[in-house]
Amino acid sequence: MKRRTMMLGLAACLGTWLCARDSVLAQRSSRPLFSFGVIADCQYCNIKVPKTAARQYALSPKKLTACVEHLNRLDLQFVVHLGDFIDRDFKSFADVVPIYDKLKADHYHVLGNHDFEVADNFKAKVPAALGLKSRYYQFRYQGYRFIALDGNDVSLHAYPASDPRHKAAEVIHRKLSSGTPTWNGAVGQAQLAWLKKALGEAERAGEKVILFCHFPVYPENVHNLWNAGEVLAVVEESQGVVAYMNGHNHAGNYGFLAKRHFVTFTGMVDTEETAYAIVNVHADRLEIKGFGRQKNMTLPLAGKGD
């Protein structure tokens, strides 16, 4: 009888331990490896528009301030703004850059087409105004490599009208399908070669990769890069790429191709409501927690052999 009672007691203890262990494991699995913030298309300009207008440019500082205050209360590795920080006029940067710089986490910019909607003599100063030492770059964290692309490499916005690069972009645009928007751009050949090298290094290091760009490449959309197909071909060569994140299409969008997620984040400037997100990185998924107009999303990550 004593032995039976002892065995029952041990079984009960074991059961309690297993339940506690499972509870701890469940809590651990629900906690992300790390998190980062995403904002797209703040697109500030101090101009008055009707309250019914789709884009409320002058409200962006207020929205950005509230966003930064919220993000500063969270444990984030970094925050990235996906381009079009301003809508026009170089002096607009002086109003919103100090707000963004109040972020406690590391914070980055991706160049958008509207960031270059400034006078020709200011165009070369735009990257520095956003704190960028390079127009495209990369950084790493916890087994991930983050690559920021410049979709204005080939552009009708990024260079003065007299610049040979502007004239080269005119030639390229004339060869595109009729009706291709002038407000998109392309990733140049030198940058594509740099991207291939970076993706190769990431693959050899066993790193997962998330790409940032202002312009989408998938699904097919009027907002896509002029050479979206070329960029997609490079991306598909790499086993490490799990997601491509962009702005530019303020309505937002999503596509899934070759086990990779293509996420277009909703623009902050649109309507009186804000839009931004937190991306929680888990071992098996990316959880996007949206605020304002940005929707929540769960993006499963393909495992080895999938």
N, C-alpha and C positions, 0 to 999 in steps of 0.2 A: 504493500500500500504506500509506504514511504517513498519507494523508488518511483512508483507511478506518479505520485504527487510531485516528486522532484522533476521527473521528465516533463510533466505538464507545465511546471514552473519555468523550466528551461525553454520549452517551446514558446511559452508566452513571452519570455524575455527576447527570444530570437525574433518572434513576430513583431514585437515592439521596435527592435533594432532595425529590422528590415523596412518597416513602415517609415521610421525616422530617416533611414538612408535614402529611401525612395523619394521622401519629401525634400530632402536636401538636394538630391540629384535633379528633381523637377524644378526646384528653385534655381539651381545653377543653369539648367538648360534654358530657362526663361530669361536669364540675364544675358544681355548681349556681350560679345567680346569687347566691343567698343562702339561708340556712336558718333555721328557727325551731323552737322546742320546743313541744309540746302535752301538757298534763296534764288529765285530767278526773276529777272526783269523788274527790278525796283523802278527803273526808267524815270527818274525824277527830272522835272523841269518846273520852274516857278511860273506857270501860266494858268490862267483861269479858263475853265471849260464848263459847259453846262453840267448840272448834277446828273443829267441823264446820259452823259457821254460815257463810252465804254472805258476809257482810260482817264483816271483821275490823277494826273501827273503831280499836282501840288500836294497831294495827300501822302506821297511816298515817304517823306521824312518822318511823319507821325507814325506810319505803319512800321517803318524800319526801326524807329526808336523802341516801340513796343516789342518788336521781334527780338532785338538785341537784349533788351531787359529780360525777356523770357529765356532766351538761350543762355544767358549768363547764370541762370539759376540751375542749369543742367550740367551734367558731367559729360562734356563733349571733347573729342580729340581735336576737332577742327570744324570750321564752317567755310563753305564755298558759295560764292555768288556766281551764277552761271551766265553772266553777261548782260549788257544793256543796263548798266548801273545808272546812267543818265539817259535822257531822251535827246537832248541837244544842248549846245552852248557850254564851252569849256568851264566857265565859272560855276556851273552846276555841281561839279565835283567838290568844290569847297564847302557845299552845304551838306552833302551826304557822306563823304569819306570820313569826317570826324565821328559821325554816328557809328559807322561800321567798325571803326578802329577802337571803339569802346568794348568790343568783344574780348572776353578774357581768354577764350580758346584761340589757337592759331587760326588765322583767317586768310582766305585766298580769293582771287578774282580770276574769272575767265573773260576774255575780250568779246564784246558783242558789236554788232554793226552800228547801233546807236551811240556807242561810246565814242565813235569816230565822227558823229554828226556835229563837228566843230569846225571852226575856220581852218583853212588849209595850213596856216602857220602854227596851229596848235596840234595838228594830227600826230606828229612825231612825239609829242609830250604826253600823250594819253596813257601809255603803259606805266610811265613813272608816276603819273597822277594817281594811279591805282596801286602803287607800291610794287609794281612788277619789274624785276630785273631782266626777265626774258618773256617773250610773248607766248611761248609754250614751255612747259616744264613738267617735272615729276617729283613725287615724294613718297615715302614709304611709312607704313605703320602696321605692326602685328601681322606680318605675313601677307600684307596687301601692298600693291603699288598703285598709286593714283597718278594718272596722266592727264594733264590739262592741255588741250589742243587749241590752236588759234585758227578759227575758221575764216578769219579775215586776211589770211596770208595772201590770197589772191582776191582782190576786192575793188569795188568801185567807190568804197567809202573810206578806206583806211589810209589813202595816200593823196597828196595834192594833185590837182588836175594836170599839172606840168610834170609830175613824176613818171618816169618810164614804167614803173610798176602799175600805175593807173592805166596807162595806155595798153600795157600787156593784158590787163584784165578786160579792157574793152574788146580786144581781139578775141579772147577766150569766150566772153559772153556772147558775142555775135555768132559763134559756132554752136551754141547750145540751142535746144529746142525753142521754137518761137513761143514767147510769153513767159520764159524763165525770168523770175523776179530779179531785178538788179540789187535788191536788198539782201540777198544771200551772198555767199562767198565760197571759197574753196581752200583746201589744205594743199599747200605747194609741195613740189617734188622733194625738196630738201627736208621739209618737215615730215613727209611720208617716210623717207629713209631713216630719219631720226626715230620715228615711231616704231618702225620695224625693228630697229636695234634695241630700243627700250623694251619692246614686247619679248624679244629673244632673251634678253637678260633676265626678265621677270620669269620666263618659263624655266630657264636653267636654275634659277634660285627657288623654284617651286612656289612662286608668289601668285596669288589671285590678283586680277587687275580690274579696276574701275576707271573708265574714261570719262572725262568732263569736257564738254564743248558747248558753245552757245547754240550751234546749229544742229538739228537732228540729222540722222542718216537713214533711219528706219522707224516706222513703215513709210512707204511712199507718200510724200506730202509736199505741198507747194513751198514749205519752209526749209526743205532739206538742202544740205550743201550741194553746190554745183557738181562736185565730184564725189557724191555720197557712195557710189558704187566702188570707186577706188579705195576709199577709206574702209568700207565694209570688207573688201577683199583682204586687206591687211589685217583687220581685226579677226577675220575668220581663220587666218593662218595660225593664230595663237590659241593654245588650249587654255591659257590662264584667264582670258577676258570673261568676266561674269556679267558685267553691266556697262552700259553707255548712258550717261545722264546729261541732259541738255535743257535749255530754255527755248526762247525765240518764238515758239508757237504758244501764245498766252493761254489758249484753251486747254493745254495739256494734251498728252497722247501716250500711247503705250504700244509696244510691239515685242514679239518673242521670236527670235530667229537663231537657229543653230545653237540652241541651249543657252542663249544670251538674252538678257533683258535690256530693252531700249525704252528709257523713261524720259518723257518730256514733262518737266515740272510747270505747274500753273504760274502765270505771271502775277507778281505782287501788285503791279500798277493798276490792274483792271478792277473796276467798281470801287465802292467804298470799303469793301471787305478785303482783308489781307490774304496772303498765301505764302506759306513756307513749310518746311518739313524737317523732321528728324529721321535719319536713317540709322536704324539699329542693326549692327552687323553681328549675325549669329554664325555658328559653324555650318549650318545647313540652309540658311536663308537670310535675306535682307528684309527687314520689316520697316516699311515707310509709314511714319506717323505724320499725317497731314494736319495743318492748322488753317483755318479759314477756308478758302476755296480748294485747297490741295486735298486730294483724297488719300485715304489709307490704302496701302498695298502690301501684299505679302509675295515676295519673289523667291521661290525655292532655288537653291543652288545645286547644280548637277554634281553628283559624287563621282569618284573615280570609277570608270567603266560604264557610266551612264551614257 
